[in-house]
C-alpha cells in the first residue's frame, strides 16, 4: 500500500481455513493498513480495474452488472459486518432475504 500497488480482494493461497467465511479477508486488509472503504473498494472497483472490466463491473451504475449485499450495520465502522450478510441480490434477483 505504501508503494501504491493496487491490491484486490480474494486469493487462491489461503490465509485461513477454507471452511471460514471468506469475508474474513476484510479484517486482515484493515488490520494491515487499509481503511474499511479501501478494503471494500478492493473487492469492487479495484478488482474490476485489475481485470480491465471497469466498464461493466465494480460499481452499482446503470449498464453495469451488479450483485448487491446488505448488512445490518455500518461496515465502515465495523468491517466484520461484511461477515454477516443479510440480503443478496444477484443479476437482479433476490437470492437471500
Buried (B, 14 or more C-beta within 10 A) or exposed (E): EEEEEEBBBEEEEEEEEEEEBBBBBBBBBBEEEBEBEBBBBBBBBBBBBBEEEBEEBBEEEEEBEBEEBEBEEEBEEBBBBBBEBEEBBEEEEEEEE
